[in-house]
């Protein structure tokens, strides 16, 4: 089985590289891929960069180059509710664009695509006391205030986490017919914290290796 893994930032990449056996680097179309094995499966791991455009380019390059059987997106996200805390792991049941609208379409629906992109949940393989499942929404904005979260919840009241890439990756997988899994670790909670930029920076002082290790557990179960 070939598995593609996409993260947005070097900090996230560095948490996953230790899981790979005998990694090597391949450059394709200006994109750097780390190739190796995790639990016997071939893995192509990449850092796409922040934002939905970078994520879309990275996703299509990954799929067209390595033809994975599954694409995994992981990294960090902002929490979007009082019941979501820093270090919680949010497994997406669906993923949505929170900043897309086109005349004649429902908010968040890209023409020709579903409003909510489906995601695999692997309920038995990925579980724990701090694992929660629900909607993840993406947009081209780092969320810093409760007011911004409130605006997103007007369209997606059930959203649990907000990031800047996963909807673009989900859309790319949907359009290429590739199964998609997304798990985000909560790094900050603008919903209930007055200075989440400081919260975000402090999060990396104690990097959530136990949450990212769930990816290894998932791959071992496949």
C-alpha positions, 0 to 999 in steps of 0.5 A: 500500500502506498500512502501520501502524507501532507503537512503544511509546516516544517515543525509538523514535518519534523514530528513525522520524519522520525516515524519513517524507516530509511527516508530518502529525498526526491524533488519533483516539480520543485516539491521535496518529498520524503520517501520511506516506509512506516509499518511496512507501507510505502510512504511519500511525506511532503511539506506543502506550505501554508494555505489552500493554494499551496495545499492544492498544488502539493496534493495534485503533485503528490497524487499524480507522481506517486499514485497513493492508495490513501492521502493523510493530512495532519498538522495543527489547527485552531479549536472552535468550541468550549469542548475542544482543548489544546492537545486534543486530536480532531479526526475529520468526519467531513471537511469544508471551505469556510471562506468560499462563496459563489453566486447561485451556490450554497456557502462553502460549496465549490461548483461541481463538488459537495459542500462537505468533503467526506473523510475516512475516520478509522474509528477503531484504529485512531482513538483515545481520551483526547480524540474527537471526531467532527467537522474541520473547516479551512480558509486563507486566514489564521484565526485569532479571535472569538469573533472570527470563530463566531462568523465561521460557526454561522455557516458551520455550527458544528465545526470543531477545528479550523485550519488553512489547508485541509479543505483544499487537500480534501477537494484534490483527493475528491477530484482525483478519487483518492480516499482521504483522512485528516487529523489535526492537533489543536494548538490554540483556542481562540474561542475561549482564550484571549491571546491565542497567538501566545498559546500557539507559540507555547504549544510547540515548546512541548510538541504533541508527539503522542498525537502525531504517533496516532498516525503511525498507529493508523498506518500499522492497522492498514 
